[in-house]
Amino acid sequence: MFTKINIFGQIFQNKDEIILRDYLALERTNLANQRTLLAYTRTSLYMLLGGIAFLQLSEFENIKWLGLVAIGLSAVLVVVGIIKFFIIKRRLETYYSKTRTESSQN
């Protein structure tokens, strides 16, 4: 009924021998993935601090909901960042293992 579309594998289908430039590109992608996880974490911490600040404001009782929303978004951002990090990491590791076996066979 449903078919799985493997776009990532189709884009990086490699039939030539892997050269240094390709390995360096994979390393840059890995570093960009780590940098993106850190950006999600940083944004989440800022949302958490903002939410705590809104909850501490005693003069503005009618916007306490905004603090709760910010704290909830903070938790969602951490989860989304971690999930995306591991998905990309697994795809890169799969590609690494494919390229290493193809290189060793040639």
Residue pairs with C-beta under 8 A, 6 or more apart in sequence:
8 91
12 95
14 22
14 98
14 99
14 102
17 102
17 103
17 106
18 99
18 102
18 103
22 99
26 92
26 95
26 96
26 99
29 88
29 92
30 89
30 92
33 85
33 88
33 89
33 92
34 85
36 81
36 84
36 85
37 81
37 82
37 84
37 85
39 81
40 77
40 78
40 80
40 81
40 82
40 84
40 85
41 78
41 81
43 77
44 74
44 75
44 77
44 78
44 81
45 74
47 70
47 71
47 73
47 74
47 77
48 70
48 71
48 74
50 67
50 70
51 66
51 67
51 68
51 69
51 70
51 71
51 72
51 73
51 74
52 67
52 71
53 67
54 60
54 63
54 64
54 66
54 67
54 70
55 64
55 67
55 68
55 71
57 63
57 64
